[in-house]
Amino acid sequence: MRTPTTCLLFPLLVLHCAAGFACAIVPPEKQAEAHAKHLAAYKAEVAAVKEDADLIFVGSLSTLTSTAETVTSASGQTRVLQHHRAVFLPWEQIKGAYRDGQVLEYTTDNNRVVVGCGPAFRTLPKEDGAGEIYLVYAREGRLLRTNHIPMDAQVLSGYEEAAFLRGGE
């Protein structure tokens, strides 16, 4: 017998199972192949963003401010948008020229939840990240993407260390 609860739970279970297969653990003999495939896809994404960007540089985040805006769609759905303004201290220019104090803007949607596995490609500065170093991509004053460059980089990532502890190499 179908109840409202089973009608709601079934789609959630299907989505949960699909996400599990998407992020499945790769057998050791296939890890190098999977890594090479992910690396090639990541480099293709980087090349595409490089072409789209008019500004690429390495710098530390000086300030990040945000303001909230509540918007209502025609269907009556309410969303909360965060409009961010980031200022960096440039260290190295790669493409274009970042001017000291130049504001780069981006907007996030507080109602949007992203679920995935692996590294997120379209990352943005951390809200409490003042002083942190980033590789920054922007176009026409809009921040497209950042890649955090940690000052305390470890020899092994957390995933690599866990794999080592499980008996991997």
Summary of the structure (lengths in Angstrom):
residues: 169
radius of gyration: 20.3
end to end distance: 50.9
largest distance: 65.9
contacts: 376
relative contact order: 0.15
helix: 31%
strand: 35%
